[in-house]
Amino acid sequence: MRRLLACGIVALSLVSVGSPVLSADINFSRVISQGDFKSLSKDAGAAIGYRNLAPTAALGITGFDISTEVSAMSIDKNSKYWSSAFDDDAPSFLVIPKVRARKGLPLGIDIGAMYAYVPDSNVKLYGAELSKAVLEGTAVTPAVGVRATYSKLAGVDDLNIQTYGIDASVSKGLVFITPYAGAGMMVISSEAKGNLKTLSGNLSKETITVPRVFGGLKLSPLPLFSITAEAEYAVNPIYSLKVAIGF
């Protein structure tokens, strides 16, 4: 797990210092097949899916967490569907910066919401989460919980993509380090619109179920401040970093 997270941090660092990333509008310029549309839907759906980026233990009724984060997923920039989406200038990575807030409620329940806007592009997305700590965890036992999520792509006239997710996870706090891991399923619902529908009018809606596994590490070196690194696999590897203030 540490090696996987280290690879993720390195990947995100490389992206930030000069790798070609998503920085242009998604606007389809040519016909794509149904098979390509399905592959596009899986890639894009996995990229916009609601990331976990938190240990399992509930925040508690007075708990609150606000954060900024970034996720990166590599794509095949030479594929027909991404070339069409970016007018033959597709990036190597889909990189999505976000802001997120989470609030603890009674009975071990947390709620959260996120919003993302990719600068210099028409890519926006928003989402929500609801989680429940089934076992709160103690000094010697881990916390176990379940979570439901929703996310939706916005701002792109040619695609209507939504994701619905459910997963289970486990975490165990160790002084100021909290490792966690989990697995679940994500349903991707995708429909062609705008130029894509005009160019490829025979495209059918796609509903795709994708398994996902994830693991992460939360570091809390200072009061009210934390850094979380996470690696997930859903269609492709996805690496994320989060910086949060919370209590």
C-alpha positions as semicolon CSV with decimal commas, in nm:
position;residue;x (nm);y (nm);z (nm)
1;M;0,000;0,000;0,000
2;R;0,277;0,248;0,084
3;R;0,447;0,177;-0,249
4;L;0,119;0,227;-0,437
5;L;0,054;0,558;-0,262
6;A;0,412;0,670;-0,325
7;C;0,364;0,599;-0,694
8;G;0,047;0,805;-0,685
9;I;0,218;1,103;-0,522
10;V;0,497;1,088;-0,779
11;A;0,242;1,067;-1,061
12;L;0,052;1,370;-0,934
13;S;0,377;1,563;-0,893
14;L;0,480;1,487;-1,250
15;V;0,140;1,595;-1,375
16;S;0,166;1,925;-1,190
17;V;0,509;2,016;-1,328
18;G;0,452;1,973;-1,696
19;S;0,268;1,667;-1,820
20;P;-0,007;1,744;-2,074
21;V;-0,331;1,767;-1,872
22;L;-0,693;1,850;-1,935
23;S;-0,697;2,222;-2,017
24;A;-0,936;2,252;-2,314
25;D;-1,305;2,223;-2,384
26;I;-1,459;1,884;-2,454
27;N;-1,633;1,935;-2,788
28;F;-1,669;1,642;-3,027
29;S;-1,555;1,696;-3,385
30;R;-1,628;1,362;-3,557
31;V;-1,839;1,048;-3,552
32;I;-1,757;0,776;-3,299
33;S;-1,895;0,421;-3,283
34;Q;-2,112;0,273;-3,010
35;G;-1,812;0,074;-2,885
36;D;-1,603;0,390;-2,864
37;F;-1,886;0,569;-2,685
38;K;-1,898;0,291;-2,428
39;S;-1,521;0,313;-2,373
40;L;-1,546;0,691;-2,347
41;S;-1,827;0,660;-2,093
42;K;-1,627;0,418;-1,879
43;D;-1,317;0,642;-1,883
44;A;-1,503;0,966;-1,819
45;G;-1,733;0,810;-1,559
46;A;-1,440;0,665;-1,365
47;A;-1,264;1,003;-1,375
48;I;-1,561;1,200;-1,237
49;G;-1,663;0,938;-0,980
50;Y;-1,683;1,056;-0,619
51;R;-1,351;0,971;-0,454
52;N;-1,336;0,839;-0,099
53;L;-1,034;1,027;0,044
54;A;-1,128;0,975;0,409
55;P;-1,094;0,709;0,679
56;T;-1,404;0,514;0,778
57;A;-1,461;0,649;1,131
58;A;-1,747;0,899;1,158
59;L;-1,670;1,267;1,221
60;G;-1,915;1,283;1,510
61;I;-2,200;1,525;1,568
62;T;-1,966;1,824;1,614
63;G;-1,724;1,717;1,341
64;F;-1,665;1,917;1,024
65;D;-1,413;1,889;0,742
66;I;-1,343;2,123;0,448
67;S;-1,079;2,044;0,189
68;T;-0,919;2,099;-0,148
69;E;-0,813;1,798;-0,351
70;V;-0,689;1,687;-0,691
71;S;-0,731;1,355;-0,873
72;A;-0,549;1,234;-1,183
73;M;-0,625;0,946;-1,421
74;S;-0,416;0,864;-1,727
75;I;-0,600;0,809;-2,057
76;D;-0,510;0,687;-2,406
77;K;-0,484;1,026;-2,577
78;N;-0,454;0,858;-2,918
79;S;-0,784;0,669;-2,892
80;K;-1,052;0,766;-3,145
81;Y;-1,299;0,880;-2,882
82;W;-1,062;1,106;-2,685
83;S;-0,914;1,245;-3,009
84;S;-1,266;1,333;-3,122
85;A;-1,353;1,484;-2,782
86;F;-1,049;1,715;-2,787
87;D;-1,023;1,782;-3,162
88;D;-0,702;1,573;-3,198
89;D;-0,536;1,742;-2,901
90;A;-0,629;1,513;-2,610
91;P;-0,431;1,537;-2,284
92;S;-0,235;1,250;-2,130
93;F;-0,416;1,287;-1,797
94;L;-0,762;1,385;-1,681
95;V;-0,677;1,603;-1,380
96;I;-0,966;1,732;-1,172
97;P;-0,923;1,980;-0,883
98;K;-1,210;1,996;-0,633
99;V;-1,336;2,150;-0,313
100;R;-1,528;1,936;-0,064
101;A;-1,708;1,972;0,268
102;R;-1,819;1,697;0,510
103;K;-2,031;1,723;0,824
104;G;-2,087;1,474;1,103
105;L;-2,442;1,390;1,214
106;P;-2,581;1,173;1,495
107;L;-2,578;0,791;1,480
108;G;-2,242;0,769;1,306
109;I;-2,369;0,933;0,988
110;D;-2,167;1,179;0,776
111;I;-2,284;1,381;0,476
112;G;-2,069;1,559;0,221
113;A;-2,067;1,749;-0,107
114;M;-1,806;1,840;-0,364
115;Y;-1,766;2,074;-0,662
116;A;-1,501;2,080;-0,932
117;Y;-1,404;2,316;-1,212
118;V;-1,113;2,247;-1,445
119;P;-0,951;2,582;-1,539
120;D;-0,941;2,670;-1,910
121;S;-1,201;2,408;-1,995
122;N;-1,577;2,353;-1,992
123;V;-1,546;2,065;-1,744
124;K;-1,734;2,104;-1,418
125;L;-1,885;1,848;-1,186
126;Y;-2,060;1,818;-0,855
127;G;-2,157;1,537;-0,622
128;A;-2,272;1,425;-0,280
129;E;-2,201;1,145;-0,032
130;L;-2,375;0,978;0,261
131;S;-2,179;0,745;0,488
132;K;-2,255;0,539;0,797
133;A;-2,002;0,396;1,044
134;V;-2,134;0,047;1,118
135;L;-1,858;-0,007;1,376
136;E;-1,708;0,308;1,525
137;G;-1,376;0,145;1,612
138;T;-1,185;0,146;1,939
139;A;-0,824;0,163;2,053
140;V;-0,779;-0,198;1,939
141;T;-1,049;-0,255;1,675
142;P;-1,093;-0,089;1,335
143;A;-1,383;0,122;1,216
144;V;-1,607;-0,034;0,951
145;G;-1,854;0,160;0,740
146;V;-2,058;0,190;0,421
147;R;-2,104;0,483;0,186
148;A;-2,327;0,591;-0,102
149;T;-2,216;0,853;-0,356
150;Y;-2,341;1,050;-0,656
151;S;-2,158;1,266;-0,910
152;K;-2,258;1,445;-1,230
153;L;-2,063;1,605;-1,514
154;A;-2,170;1,962;-1,591
155;G;-2,066;2,228;-1,843
156;V;-2,006;1,983;-2,131
157;D;-2,286;2,021;-2,386
158;D;-2,204;1,695;-2,568
159;L;-2,220;1,452;-2,275
160;N;-2,460;1,374;-1,993
161;I;-2,276;1,148;-1,745
162;Q;-2,378;1,058;-1,392
163;T;-2,234;0,806;-1,148
164;Y;-2,387;0,624;-0,854
165;G;-2,161;0,441;-0,613
166;I;-2,174;0,221;-0,307
167;D;-1,878;0,086;-0,113
168;A;-1,758;-0,049;0,219
169;S;-1,434;0,041;0,394
170;V;-1,225;-0,021;0,703
171;S;-0,975;0,205;0,880
172;K;-0,759;0,206;1,193
173;G;-0,607;0,513;1,355
174;L;-0,243;0,486;1,465
175;V;-0,137;0,802;1,654
176;F;-0,142;1,067;1,374
177;I;-0,154;0,815;1,085
178;T;-0,477;0,647;0,970
179;P;-0,460;0,389;0,691
180;Y;-0,783;0,277;0,524
181;A;-0,901;0,053;0,241
182;G;-1,227;-0,035;0,073
183;A;-1,410;-0,173;-0,228
184;G;-1,741;-0,126;-0,401
185;M;-1,926;-0,071;-0,726
186;M;-1,996;0,234;-0,940
187;V;-2,277;0,259;-1,196
188;I;-2,205;0,498;-1,485
189;S;-2,502;0,637;-1,681
190;S;-2,405;0,814;-2,005
191;E;-2,598;0,979;-2,289
192;A;-2,476;1,160;-2,604
193;K;-2,595;1,519;-2,652
194;G;-2,514;1,826;-2,865
195;N;-2,251;1,783;-3,139
196;L;-2,189;1,421;-3,045
197;K;-2,556;1,332;-3,087
198;T;-2,575;1,525;-3,415
199;L;-2,264;1,360;-3,557
200;S;-2,337;1,010;-3,425
201;G;-2,716;1,012;-3,400
202;N;-2,748;0,637;-3,358
203;L;-2,564;0,624;-3,024
204;S;-2,761;0,449;-2,752
205;K;-2,746;0,535;-2,383
206;E;-2,490;0,339;-2,186
207;T;-2,528;0,206;-1,832
208;I;-2,206;0,047;-1,710
209;T;-2,123;-0,114;-1,377
210;V;-1,760;-0,079;-1,273
211;P;-1,594;-0,239;-0,969
212;R;-1,361;-0,019;-0,768
213;V;-1,101;-0,076;-0,498
214;F;-0,915;0,193;-0,307
215;G;-0,669;0,248;-0,027
216;G;-0,529;0,554;0,138
217;L;-0,336;0,711;0,421
218;K;-0,441;1,013;0,625
219;L;-0,167;1,210;0,802
220;S;-0,263;1,450;1,083
221;P;0,067;1,617;1,183
222;L;-0,100;1,926;1,331
223;P;-0,427;1,994;1,513
224;L;-0,714;2,066;1,270
225;F;-0,490;1,995;0,967
226;S;-0,454;1,676;0,761
227;I;-0,318;1,544;0,433
228;T;-0,466;1,237;0,265
229;A;-0,320;1,037;-0,025
230;E;-0,526;0,773;-0,201
231;A;-0,491;0,524;-0,485
232;E;-0,797;0,377;-0,653
233;Y;-0,854;0,138;-0,940
234;A;-1,174;0,181;-1,141
235;V;-1,116;0,116;-1,514
236;N;-0,771;0,279;-1,474
237;P;-0,553;0,374;-1,176
238;I;-0,663;0,702;-1,018
239;Y;-0,440;0,894;-0,775
240;S;-0,563;1,166;-0,541
241;L;-0,429;1,411;-0,282
242;K;-0,636;1,608;-0,031
243;V;-0,549;1,888;0,212
244;A;-0,812;1,948;0,479
245;I;-0,898;2,155;0,782
246;G;-1,139;1,995;1,024
247;F;-1,228;1,899;1,377
